[in-house]
Structure formats: structure tokens, C-alpha cells
Amino acid sequence: METSVRLPHGYRLRHLAEVDSTNAEAMRLSAAGDQGPLWIWSDRQLQGRGRQGRNWVSEAGNLYATLLLTLAMPATAAGSLSVAVSLAVLAVLRRFVGRGAKLELKWPNDVLMDGRKAAGILVESTIRGEGMVFAIGCGINLRSAPSGTRYGATSLAAHGAQVVPGEAFEALAEEVDQLLRRWDAGKGFRELRTEWLQYARGLGSAVSVAVGGRMIEGFFEGLSDKGGLLLRNQTGLQELHAGEVNQADMTADR
């Protein structure tokens, strides 16, 4: 499909009517030799995926896009990107809802409006040659949100913002480009971490984190230099890089 949208300099676009998953398409293109930076934007996903293998409901009218990117950088610095990119998605929502909703970030990268999930991010990566290949997948509920989710989901339309996917995609491409420049292959994460914590849901409060079939409880104290969640309990300060955060007013994730 050909679509007239503006992208930051140096980016290409592959716009599809439908695809199984924009992240899956990005990884297929990478395996075929495409190094990006390439955006894959689909009007609809047939097998959309969220974190930890969850299904991502992908009705037409919302935004589903993945950036394929190859960077020459060590794998040890890659973990913070999943956390950092949520700031770009939050900035997209702020453009359209302004102060009409409370925007928050739930570790590692869910974006909430008035306590309900409005956007999700799935960053997948692999080592190829001397570089890191990233598929940075972003889903934003523009027109509709799924019902029956554990947390509750919402959309921009529910907050009075009527946004078409092309408009949202242009904003996303611009914000992600700016974020990547600031992130600087992980070297700029400390500054981004300070900004992220300003929007962090539950910072300083008691949380439980489901990790590998067990529950770890403690107080959410912040983020590590690598984007891990810092949890303090009777065993001391722990740094977690995977898991689902549960708080008293939020029982589980979408």
C-alpha cells in the first residue's frame, strides 16, 4: 500500500492492509537482509502479540506499527530501550489528549490514561553479526479498546480525541526518532530514567511482581541504569528485568 505520510529523514515505510504481526514481519525482513530503519505499519493485525506472548487485540482504526532498526552496540546496553521507548509513546498521547487525561507509565512499558491501558510496547531483539537488531512494536488504542481485560483498557476516542491512524503514526515516527537520538544506544538512558520516573505508576508504593511462577513483594524504589525495576524488601534491594507488576488497585496486566 502507498500512503502519504511524513517520516523523519532516513526512514522507510512498508504499509500493509493486514499482517499477522508487525513485529513478526520486521524480523522476517531482517532475516532477509533488511537492516532498517524501516517502519512496518499495518491497518490490522491477525495475530498481534503483546508482552509474554499475550494476544493483542488488533481491530481496524487503531495504530499498529513496528520499527526495524539495526545498531552497532553491545547487547548489555539493549535492555533499557524497552523502558525508554514508552516515553515516546506517552508523548504521542500527550499531543492528542493534552491535559484531558492523567498519563502514567507502568513498568516496563505500558502507557496508561486515567489508570487504564491505552498503549503497549513490545521490543524484540537479536544479535546479527556485530550489531543488534530491534523490532520496536507499538500499539495505540485510537478508536477502540478491548473489553474484558484484567486491568481495563481505554482509547483516545474515549477521552474525546478523534485521531486517525495516519496522524498518530506520523507523531509516533517523530517521537521515536527523537527518543532514539536521546537514548543514544543506551548511553543516554540515565537522563531518560529521570524523566520516566516522573510518570511512574506506584513509585514508592508496595507492589508484587510475578516472576517465573513466583511472586516477589516489596517497595518499588526506581529503575536501574539498565532499565530494571528496583524492588526493596526484607532481603534487600533487588533488580528485576522481567515480570508483571501488580499493585493494590491493579490486579494484572492486559
N, C-alpha and C positions, 0 to 999 in steps of 0.2 A: 504494500500500500504506500502511496505517496501522500504525505501530509505536510502542509506548510506550517512549520514551527521554527522558532529561532533557537539555536543552540549556541553555547559558548564556543569560541574558536577552537578548532581541533577535534571536535566530537562528531561522530557519525550517528545516524539513526536507522534502525530497522523497525518499521511499524507494521504490525500484524493485526488482522481481524480477530484471530484467536490462536492460541498456542496451548500446549499442555502446561507449561510453566515458563515464565520469562527467565528465571534462573537456570532452568534446565537447558533452554535454548542458548543462553550465554555460554554455558560450559561446553555445549556441543560445538559452537562456533570457535571457542578457544581450542578445543581438541583438533579442529580442522585447520588451525593456524592463525586465526584472527587474534591479535593482541589488544584490540581496542585502541583508544577509548571509544566504545560503541554502546549506545543505548538501545535496548530492546524494549519496545513499548507495545503492549497488546490491549485491544479493546476488551478482551475477555480471556480468562484462563480456564482450561478444562480440568487441570489438576494442580491448582495453585497450592503452594506449600508455605507454611509458617515455620516458626522455630520448633525444634524437636519433632519434626515430621508431621506436624498438625496440618489438617486441611485448611486452606484459606479460601473462604467463600468468595467467588470472583464474578459477580454479576456485572453486566454491561452498565456503563455510566460512572463507574469508579475508575481509579487510576492504578495500573499495574505496570511497573517498569523496572528494568534491571540495567545497571551499568556494568559492562565488561571492561576490566581495567587490568593492565599488567604493569607492575612496578618492580624495579630493581631494588630490593630491600631485604633485610633479614626476616625470617619467619617469626623471630622472637618479638618483633615490633608490630606484628599484624593484628594482635588481639584487640587493641584499643579502637580499631576502625569501626567495629560493630556498634560500640557505645557512642563514638563521636558522631557518626552519621545521623543519629537521631536528632542532633541539634539542627541539621539541615532540614529534616522533615518538619520539625517543630516550627522552624522559620517559615516554611510554606504555609502551614496552618495559620500562623500569626498574620500573614499577608491578607488572608481572606476572612478571618473571624475577628481580627483586631482584638479589642478587649471584651468581645462578646462572650468569651468563654475562658475558664481557667485552664491554662495549658500546663501539663506536667509530664515528666519523664519517669518511667518505671524501668528499673534495671532489668536487662541490659539496654533495651532499645525500644520499648513500647512508648507510643505517644498518646497521651490521654487528653480529652477535653471534658471538663467538669466530671472527672473521675471515671469516664468511660473511654474505651479504646477506640481511637479514631484512625490510627495508622500503625502499621507494623513493618518491621525490617528484618530481612534475612540476608546476612552476609556469609557467603561461602567462599572458601579459598583453597588453593592447591599450589604446590611448588612446581614450576615448569622451567627447566633449565636453571638459570641463575636468577630468575625472577619469581614474584608472587602473582598469581592470577586471582583476581577477585571478581565475584558476581555479587553486586550490591543491589539486592532486591528491595523495592519499596512498594507497599500497598497503602493507598489512602482512600478512605470511605468518603466519596464526594456526594453521591446521590442517595445511597442506601447503606444500611448496616445490617449484618445478620442478626437474627433473633435467637434467643435461647442460648447465648454464650454465657460462660460461667461468670465473667466479670461484668458483662454488659458492654455493648458496643454502640457507637454513635457515628453520625456523619456530619459533614459540613452543612448539608441541607437542613438537618435538624436544628442547626444553630442559625438558620436564616441566610446562609451563604450559598448562592446558586453558582456553582463553578463547573465548567465543562472540563473534560479530561485534558484537552489540548492546552488550556490555560494553566491547569495545575502542573502538567508535565513541563512546560516552559519554566515555571517557577522552580520546580524540583531540580531541573538540569542546572539552572543558575546557582541555586543554593548549594547543591552538592559540589559543583566546581569550586565555589568559594571555600567550602568546608575542607575539601581535599588539599587546597593550597595551604590552609591554616594547619591542617593535620601534619602535612609535610612528612609523609611516610613514617609517622609516629613521633617525630621529633617535636611536634608542636602540641602534643596531647596534654601536657601539664596545664597550659593555658585553657584549653578546651574543657579539661576536667573541672576547673573552677566555674566555668560558665554552666556546665552540665549540672553541677550540684545545686545551682540556684533554682533549678526546676525539678529537682529530685523529689519524688513522692516518698514520704516516710523517712526522710533523712533524720537520724537521731532517735527514731522510734523502734520499738520491738518488732521484729519480723521473724518469720520462719522461712527457710529455704529448702525446697525439696531437691536433693542431690542423690542420684543413683539409688532411689528406693528408700532413702532415709531422710529424716527431717532434722535440720540444724537450726537451732533457735539462738537468737542474740539480738544485739542492737546494731542497726545499720549506721556505720560511722563515716562512710565515704567511699571513695574509689582509689584504687592503687594506681601507680604510674602506668600500668598495663591495662587498665580498664576493669580490673577485678573488683568485686564487691567486698568491702571491708566489714567484717562482722565480729563484734566483740561479745564474748560470753565467758563462762567460768573457766574455759580452757585458754583464754587469752584472745588475741586478735588473729582472726583467720582471713585469708584472702581466697575468695571463691571466683572461679571463672566459668562456671556453668551452674544451672539450676533455675528453679522457679521461685520467685519471691512471693510470699503471701503475707498480707497484713490483716489487721483485725477487721478492716472494712472491705477487704478484697480477698475473696476466698481462693481463687485460682485464675489461671490465665486462659485466654481465648484459644 
